[in-house]
Amino acid sequence: MSLEEKFADRTAKVAIMGLGYAGLPVAVAFAQAGLRTVGLDPDERRVAALNAGQSYIKDVSPEEVRDLVERHLLRASRDFSNLAHVDAILICVPTPLTPNREPDLQYIQAATEQVARFLLPGQLVVLESTTYPGTTEEVLLPQFEARGLTVGRDFFLAFSPERVDPGSQWRLRNTPKVVGGITERCREAAVALYRCVCDQVVPVSSTRVAELTKLLENIFRNVNIALVNELALLCHRMGIDVWEVIEASATKPFGFMKFTPGPGVGGHCVPADPFYLSWKANQYDFRTRFIELAGEVNWNMPYYVVQRISEVLNREGKCLNGSRLLLLGAAYKSNIDDTRESPFYKVAELLRQAGAEILYHDPYVSEVKVGEEHYTSVPLTPETLSEVDGVVLVTDHDAYDHAFIVEHAPWILDTRNAFRDFKAAHIFKM
Ligand SMILES: NC(=O)c1ccc[n+]([C@@H]2O[C@H](COP(=O)([O-])OP(=O)(O)OC[C@H]3O[C@@H](n4cnc5c(N)ncnc54)[C@H](O)[C@@H]3O)[C@@H](O)[C@H]2O)c1
């Protein structure tokens, strides 16, 4: 039976390597499509949670995990020899940066070695981790072919970027899936696999095109956010409301896409991914100036937020040193519990360095560590709001009762235009 036939009649077995924000929803989607799915992850807690029918990711409900585990469609394991019993292997491991802001491929390397150990004729391997163009061909392929197997004939290798957007309505099913194969046969096998879980699959001519597609998407976001962030700084100086300008520009029905300013860029992807391309571009004696400039502008935003807090305090004859401030929202964006690379950390750290005492509240994040200090989310009561010198909205969650905050806070510095519907002298825009 061919791979395509096994995918079509759902008899194929799938392994997902890496059960994180990207991998867990993928594993759940394949299991829901009726394919027996095993998630492989060295993280003991994640494996145990999944096998107990629990979910540790907000976008995946415990009910759906429990249902799939009970029906034996989904399970998790730390035993990588499971790779020898599946038809398709999807790699969803982290791709962070090193302290020098260079690609850190240690997780991809480790996953590649594990797959290479068990690789069998007939298997399809797809890399989903975000990475620079050339990774699948230059890092994975040579290690697999060293097993004496030929790509496109004995085994199949493809790249398909993970496009999940945590907290949004865009899921694997309704987000078009870009797929590039090392050979045409590889691409066809990967397209057949993703047809099980995606309404639309977009085949492209190579793994390098698929790899760069994902980077372009994130660089596009990063550059456009930097553009409106810079405009926010200028508008403040000129006494123009940047949000009003953006809303007015967004009424143009063509040729404009709305991006909004904020205290910086967070998440595992948007701040880090562009540097994967810069690093690769260097090998071609090419400088990616847009990426570097956008990184610089966005990187400076927390410093600007702290400057604005200082200005607001100054109006009352107060200074940062000795002030008591409540930060709202530690997650890197609205309605999620992920704090990775959140600008909250930099804002909090700068405030602490300036001698301010900080408290924070986030309905989804119960604890954070800023520098060496651990903080617990404080309850959002009239007392907590009124007993601080000021409140800084870093991330706006739908769960926030804005009217309640306006009523009790001495003043609010709003970095997200969350209080746009309130006209009050104690609300300051970023
Ligand atoms: N988080 C997102 O919203 C998002 C969106 C699109 C793309 N991505 C990309 O997806 C990839 C994974 O990101 P994430 O956010 O899911 O990371 P994550 O840290 O949430 O999860 C990664 C998981 O991989 C596991 N892991 C590490 N080494 C492993 C190995 N050798 N074998 C098996 N599992 C291993 C870790 O234990 C962890 O559970 C990254 O390349 C990221 O850029 C993430």
Ligand as a Chemical Component Dictionary entry (heavy atoms), coordinates in Angstrom:
data_LIG
# 
_chem_comp.id                   LIG 
_chem_comp.type                 NON-POLYMER 
_chem_comp.pdbx_formal_charge   0 
_chem_comp.three_letter_code    LIG 
# 
loop_
_chem_comp_atom.comp_id 
_chem_comp_atom.atom_id 
_chem_comp_atom.alt_atom_id 
_chem_comp_atom.type_symbol 
_chem_comp_atom.charge 
_chem_comp_atom.model_Cartn_x 
_chem_comp_atom.model_Cartn_y 
_chem_comp_atom.model_Cartn_z 
_chem_comp_atom.pdbx_ordinal 
LIG N1  N1  N 0  4.691  28.920 19.253 1  
LIG C1  C1  C 0  4.147  29.260 18.124 2  
LIG O1  O1  O 0  3.131  29.926 18.102 3  
LIG C2  C2  C 0  4.765  28.880 16.785 4  
LIG C3  C3  C 0  4.121  29.259 15.613 5  
LIG C4  C4  C 0  4.665  28.901 14.396 6  
LIG C5  C5  C 0  5.871  28.216 14.359 7  
LIG N2  N2  N 1  6.513  27.863 15.522 8  
LIG C6  C6  C 0  7.769  27.124 15.412 9  
LIG O2  O2  O 0  7.563  25.795 15.859 10 
LIG C7  C7  C 0  8.751  25.293 16.462 11 
LIG C8  C8  C 0  8.445  24.789 17.856 12 
LIG O3  O3  O 0  8.028  25.885 18.647 13 
LIG P1  P1  P 0  7.119  25.732 19.935 14 
LIG O4  O4  O 0  6.587  27.091 20.224 15 
LIG O5  O5  O -1 6.160  24.605 19.769 16 
LIG O6  O6  O 0  8.222  25.314 21.025 17 
LIG P2  P2  P 0  7.962  24.714 22.499 18 
LIG O7  O7  O 0  9.166  25.056 23.285 19 
LIG O8  O8  O 0  6.608  25.114 22.975 20 
LIG O9  O9  O 0  7.907  23.144 22.278 21 
LIG C9  C9  C 0  8.942  22.402 21.753 22 
LIG C10 C10 C 0  8.895  21.014 22.350 23 
LIG O10 O10 O 0  9.935  20.255 21.714 24 
LIG C11 C11 C 0  10.478 19.381 22.670 25 
LIG N3  N3  N 0  11.770 18.871 22.202 26 
LIG C12 C12 C 0  12.998 19.422 22.323 27 
LIG N4  N4  N 0  13.912 18.630 21.742 28 
LIG C13 C13 C 0  13.246 17.558 21.240 29 
LIG C14 C14 C 0  13.633 16.405 20.531 30 
LIG N5  N5  N 0  14.910 16.172 20.186 31 
LIG N6  N6  N 0  12.697 15.521 20.174 32 
LIG C15 C15 C 0  11.404 15.725 20.490 33 
LIG N7  N7  N 0  10.974 16.806 21.157 34 
LIG C16 C16 C 0  11.885 17.717 21.526 35 
LIG C17 C17 C 0  10.524 20.221 23.931 36 
LIG O11 O11 O 0  10.642 19.417 25.087 37 
LIG C18 C18 C 0  9.194  20.967 23.850 38 
LIG O12 O12 O 0  8.156  20.264 24.508 39 
LIG C19 C19 C 0  9.764  26.442 16.431 40 
LIG O13 O13 O 0  10.584 26.318 15.306 41 
LIG C20 C20 C 0  8.880  27.666 16.296 42 
LIG O14 O14 O 0  9.571  28.730 15.688 43 
LIG C21 C21 C 0  5.975  28.161 16.737 44 
# 
loop_
_chem_comp_bond.comp_id 
_chem_comp_bond.atom_id_1 
_chem_comp_bond.atom_id_2 
_chem_comp_bond.value_order 
_chem_comp_bond.pdbx_ordinal 
LIG N1  C1  SING 1  
LIG C1  O1  DOUB 2  
LIG C1  C2  SING 3  
LIG C2  C3  SING 4  
LIG C2  C21 DOUB 5  
LIG C3  C4  DOUB 6  
LIG C4  C5  SING 7  
LIG C5  N2  DOUB 8  
LIG N2  C6  SING 9  
LIG N2  C21 SING 10 
LIG C6  O2  SING 11 
LIG C6  C20 SING 12 
LIG O2  C7  SING 13 
LIG C7  C8  SING 14 
LIG C7  C19 SING 15 
LIG C8  O3  SING 16 
LIG O3  P1  SING 17 
LIG P1  O4  DOUB 18 
LIG P1  O5  SING 19 
LIG P1  O6  SING 20 
LIG O6  P2  SING 21 
LIG P2  O7  DOUB 22 
LIG P2  O8  SING 23 
LIG P2  O9  SING 24 
LIG O9  C9  SING 25 
LIG C9  C10 SING 26 
LIG C10 O10 SING 27 
LIG C10 C18 SING 28 
LIG O10 C11 SING 29 
LIG C11 N3  SING 30 
LIG C11 C17 SING 31 
LIG N3  C12 SING 32 
LIG N3  C16 SING 33 
LIG C12 N4  DOUB 34 
LIG N4  C13 SING 35 
LIG C13 C14 SING 36 
LIG C13 C16 DOUB 37 
LIG C14 N5  SING 38 
LIG C14 N6  DOUB 39 
LIG N6  C15 SING 40 
LIG C15 N7  DOUB 41 
LIG N7  C16 SING 42 
LIG C17 O11 SING 43 
LIG C17 C18 SING 44 
LIG C18 O12 SING 45 
LIG C19 O13 SING 46 
LIG C19 C20 SING 47 
LIG C20 O14 SING 48 
# 
